[in-house]
Amino acid sequence: MSLFTLQNERLKLLVSGQGGAIEGLWWQNEGQLIPLLRPGKQSGIAVESSCFPLVPFGNRVSGNAFTFAGKDYRLQPNVAWDSHYLHGDGWLTLWQPLEEEPGWLVLEYQHLEGPYRYAVQQTFHLSGDSLTVSLTVVNNGKEPLPFGLGWHPYFPLTAQTSIQARATGYWLEREQWLAGEFQPQLPKSLDFNQPNELPRRWVNNAFSGWDGQAKIAYPQEGVALSMETDPPAPCYFIFVSDPQFDEGYDFDFFCLEPMSHAPDDHHRPGGGLLTTLKQGETLGQNMRISVSTL
């Protein structure tokens, strides 16, 4: 497993070629090295990392099948513990380095099988107190298909952690971790339009009407993170695990996942918020994570 270290005077980033995953992001402040993402285990398993990419789309397609432009497509499950084709392919495969500098890294992956055939580049760039990660995918298949992009970052969860991220509604969770019925009213425990602490229970929901910006505050540590996506991602996921599901979990991390589309958009007219790419067309998405003191 290839590991790449990027560093400037403020940030240190560790990236793995396996899964194109981040294995750690730290802030160097007053002699302290503060983790801004959950430190990865460097195991080569994406769900044990700090962050991994979602490509050619995020989350699941109910039934592992969809119809687009009058043609039926089937997807195959890609992990042993889920019956669905989950989060695409990039997080499960080896990426190759194209460019590497102290504060800059470009990785590439090409997918040659199945309905989706594409090439994707992921760029990591450190600048001051900010990390910018970019994804650019090109459809190499002969047929137009709906594409989406995103990331699955794991953030530390402490006693007073709060998040703020605009939403106009959310999707309930149904069987097999699929998105269920849409709810236009947010319950108090999941209303992050104003800073709100996360519930200490299982949460696995997507939120609509996002403006692509989020703030995460760690009052005890005196640290604040901001996330900004460009173009503004319209949807984010919140994931909080549970010790009954994840042995050893101690409510010590959570996920706030930006996505360029809503869950199960393949089953919405025209692919919902997914972007149709013809052969040779590209789609890009950027995510910037910045740190400051409170």
Disulfide bonds with the S-S distance in Angstrom:
none
